[in-house]
């Protein structure tokens, strides 16, 4: 069952939740797969140290941290991943890799990526790799009240696990162009996410076609789906 302190925290605040029990899920992506949930709705916690202060970065399991953006969002001189020893000391009541995205530890900040703002429910580890909780995003957001910024990317994580801006980098002449490029990157990320979701729904419709349509209707539907796939290809 979910760790008692996680349950106590949610129940004390009157937040409805569902306990989920499963085989070991070492990562948030594995949790999404085991629970058959979209990675966009599984919240993962990445612990970083920003200018000697620990922060929980909360983002979807399907995305990765861009440390330059984190550094900019926190206006920090340097941001790096916390070491295993630091995580064990800070979050002694959670298994490594299963830290829940909650405001439970003193002097630990919480920064949420904008892409984590979803409709409906989210799922996250409940301090162990075998337990998780499901609750409404809005309930979680009101409980944690995190700072919000855009700091994640789609695709492979960057090899760099720390970032320290050069002198004047955040306020230099190229800063405005950099912010514009970041907004364009975010827009492309959103378009890719929408395209993938439409592709998923299109595939589902195709699979249901035989049972839902009359034979005479199938060529027309196939033609429409083909046109939709062509449009999706242009977006992707």
C-alpha positions as CSV (number, residue, x, y, z in Angstrom):
1,X,0.0,0.0,0.0
2,X,1.0,3.6,-0.5
3,X,3.5,4.9,2.1
4,X,1.5,6.0,5.2
5,X,2.8,9.6,5.2
6,X,1.6,10.1,1.6
7,X,-1.9,8.9,2.5
8,X,-1.9,10.9,5.7
9,X,-1.0,14.1,3.8
10,X,-3.7,13.6,1.2
11,X,-6.4,12.6,3.7
12,X,-5.5,15.5,6.0
13,X,-6.1,17.9,3.2
14,X,-9.3,16.2,2.2
15,X,-8.0,15.2,-1.3
16,X,-9.7,12.2,-3.0
17,X,-7.2,9.7,-4.4
18,X,-6.9,6.1,-5.6
19,X,-4.2,3.8,-4.4
20,X,-2.4,1.8,-7.2
21,X,-0.3,-1.4,-6.5
22,X,1.8,-3.0,-9.1
23,X,5.1,-4.8,-9.8
24,X,8.3,-2.7,-9.4
25,X,8.4,0.3,-11.6
26,X,11.9,1.8,-11.4
27,X,11.0,4.9,-13.4
28,X,8.0,7.1,-14.2
29,X,7.9,5.7,-17.7
30,X,7.7,2.2,-16.4
31,X,4.9,3.3,-14.1
32,X,3.0,4.7,-17.1
33,X,3.4,1.4,-18.9
34,X,2.4,-0.8,-16.0
35,X,-0.7,1.2,-15.2
36,X,-1.6,1.7,-18.9
37,X,-1.5,5.5,-18.5
38,X,-0.2,8.1,-21.0
39,X,3.2,9.3,-20.1
40,X,1.9,12.8,-20.3
41,X,-0.2,12.2,-17.2
42,X,2.4,10.5,-15.1
43,X,4.3,13.0,-13.0
44,X,8.0,12.3,-12.4
45,X,10.2,14.1,-9.9
46,X,13.8,15.1,-10.8
47,X,15.8,16.4,-7.8
48,X,18.3,19.1,-8.5
49,X,20.5,21.5,-6.6
50,X,20.2,25.2,-7.6
51,X,22.8,27.4,-5.9
52,X,23.0,25.0,-3.0
53,X,19.1,24.8,-2.6
54,X,17.3,21.5,-3.4
55,X,14.4,21.6,-5.8
56,X,11.9,19.0,-7.0
57,X,11.4,19.4,-10.8
58,X,8.0,18.0,-11.7
59,X,7.3,17.1,-15.3
60,X,5.6,14.4,-17.4
61,X,7.2,11.0,-17.7
62,X,7.3,11.6,-21.5
63,X,9.6,14.6,-21.3
64,X,13.1,15.5,-20.2
65,X,14.7,18.3,-18.3
66,X,16.5,21.1,-20.1
67,X,19.0,22.4,-17.5
68,X,19.6,25.7,-19.2
69,X,15.9,26.5,-19.0
70,X,15.8,25.5,-15.3
71,X,18.7,27.7,-14.6
72,X,16.9,30.6,-16.3
73,X,13.6,29.9,-14.6
74,X,15.2,29.8,-11.1
75,X,17.6,32.7,-11.9
76,X,20.3,30.4,-10.5
77,X,24.1,30.7,-11.0
78,X,24.3,26.9,-11.3
79,X,21.9,23.9,-11.5
80,X,22.9,20.3,-11.2
81,X,21.4,16.9,-10.5
82,X,21.4,15.9,-6.8
83,X,23.7,13.0,-6.0
84,X,22.3,9.7,-4.7
85,X,23.7,10.6,-1.3
86,X,22.0,14.0,-1.3
87,X,18.7,12.4,-2.3
88,X,18.9,9.7,0.4
89,X,19.6,12.4,3.0
90,X,16.9,14.8,1.8
91,X,14.2,12.2,1.1
92,X,14.9,9.5,3.7
93,X,11.2,8.5,3.8
94,X,11.1,7.7,0.1
95,X,12.8,5.0,-2.0
96,X,15.4,6.4,-4.4
97,X,13.7,7.1,-7.7
98,X,10.3,7.1,-6.2
99,X,10.1,10.6,-4.6
100,X,6.5,11.8,-4.9
101,X,6.0,15.3,-6.3
102,X,4.7,16.7,-3.0
103,X,5.6,19.7,-0.8
104,X,6.6,17.6,2.3
105,X,10.2,18.4,3.0
106,X,11.4,21.6,4.6
107,X,13.4,24.0,2.4
108,X,12.8,22.0,-0.8
109,X,11.4,24.0,-3.6
110,X,9.0,22.7,-6.2
111,X,9.1,23.8,-9.9
112,X,6.5,22.3,-12.3
113,X,6.9,22.3,-16.0
114,X,4.0,23.9,-17.9
115,X,3.4,20.7,-19.9
116,X,2.4,19.0,-16.6
117,X,-0.8,21.1,-16.6
118,X,-3.2,18.5,-17.8
119,X,-7.0,17.9,-17.8
120,X,-8.2,15.2,-15.6
121,X,-6.0,13.0,-13.4
122,X,-2.3,12.4,-12.8
123,X,-0.4,9.4,-11.4
124,X,2.8,9.4,-9.5
125,X,5.0,7.2,-7.3
126,X,3.9,7.1,-3.6
127,X,7.4,6.9,-2.2
128,X,7.9,3.3,-3.3
129,X,8.5,1.6,-6.6
130,X,5.5,-0.7,-6.0
131,X,2.9,1.9,-5.1
132,X,1.4,4.9,-6.7
133,X,-1.6,7.3,-6.3
134,X,-4.0,8.7,-8.8
135,X,-5.7,12.0,-8.2
136,X,-7.1,15.1,-10.0
137,X,-4.4,17.4,-11.3
138,X,-6.2,20.4,-9.9
139,X,-6.3,18.9,-6.4
140,X,-2.6,18.2,-6.6
141,X,-1.8,21.7,-7.9
142,X,-3.7,23.4,-5.1
143,X,-2.0,21.1,-2.6
144,X,1.6,21.7,-3.8
145,X,1.2,25.2,-5.2
146,X,4.4,24.9,-7.3
147,X,6.2,27.5,-9.3
148,X,5.5,27.0,-13.0
149,X,7.9,27.4,-15.9
150,X,8.8,25.9,-19.3
151,X,11.9,23.8,-18.8
152,X,11.3,20.4,-20.5
153,X,11.8,19.0,-23.9
154,X,10.6,16.0,-26.0
155,X,13.0,13.4,-27.1
156,X,16.3,12.2,-25.7
157,X,17.6,13.8,-22.5
158,X,20.6,16.1,-22.8
159,X,23.9,14.5,-21.8
160,X,24.7,17.5,-19.6
161,X,23.3,17.0,-16.1
162,X,24.3,20.5,-14.9
163,X,24.4,24.0,-16.2
164,X,26.2,27.2,-15.3
165,X,25.5,30.3,-17.4
166,X,28.4,32.3,-18.6
167,X,28.7,35.9,-17.3
168,X,26.0,38.0,-18.8
169,X,24.4,35.1,-20.6
170,X,21.0,35.6,-19.1
171,X,20.9,39.4,-19.7
172,X,23.2,39.7,-22.8
173,X,22.1,41.0,-26.2
174,X,21.1,37.5,-27.4
175,X,18.8,36.8,-24.4
176,X,15.6,38.1,-26.2
177,X,16.4,36.0,-29.3
178,X,17.0,33.0,-27.0
179,X,13.6,33.5,-25.3
180,X,11.9,33.7,-28.7
181,X,13.6,30.5,-29.8
182,X,12.5,28.8,-26.6
183,X,8.8,29.8,-27.3
184,X,9.1,28.4,-30.8
185,X,10.5,25.2,-29.5
186,X,7.6,25.0,-27.0
187,X,5.1,25.5,-29.8
188,X,6.6,22.7,-31.8
189,X,6.5,20.5,-28.8
190,X,2.8,21.2,-28.4
191,X,2.1,20.5,-32.1
192,X,4.0,17.2,-31.8
193,X,2.0,16.1,-28.8
194,X,-1.3,16.9,-30.5
195,X,-0.2,15.1,-33.6
196,X,0.7,12.0,-31.6
197,X,-2.6,12.0,-29.8
198,X,-4.6,12.4,-33.0
199,X,-2.5,9.6,-34.5
200,X,-3.4,7.4,-31.5
201,X,-7.1,8.2,-31.9
202,X,-6.9,7.6,-35.7
203,X,-5.4,4.1,-35.1
204,X,-8.2,3.3,-32.6
205,X,-10.8,4.3,-35.1
206,X,-9.3,2.1,-37.8
207,X,-9.3,-0.8,-35.4
208,X,-13.0,-0.3,-34.7
209,X,-14.0,0.2,-38.3
210,X,-15.0,-3.4,-39.0
211,X,-17.5,-3.6,-36.2
212,X,-18.9,-0.1,-36.4
213,X,-19.4,0.5,-40.1
214,X,-21.3,-1.1,-43.0
215,X,-19.0,-2.4,-45.8
216,X,-20.3,0.4,-48.1
217,X,-19.0,3.0,-45.7
218,X,-15.5,1.7,-45.2
219,X,-13.9,3.1,-48.4
220,X,-15.0,6.6,-47.6
221,X,-13.7,6.3,-44.0
222,X,-10.4,4.9,-45.2
223,X,-10.0,7.8,-47.6
224,X,-10.7,10.3,-44.8
225,X,-8.2,8.6,-42.5
226,X,-5.6,8.6,-45.2
227,X,-6.0,12.3,-45.7
228,X,-5.8,12.9,-42.0
229,X,-2.6,10.9,-41.8
230,X,-1.1,12.9,-44.6
231,X,-1.8,16.1,-42.7
232,X,-0.2,14.6,-39.5
233,X,2.9,13.7,-41.5
234,X,3.3,17.4,-42.4
235,X,3.1,18.4,-38.8
236,X,5.5,15.8,-37.6
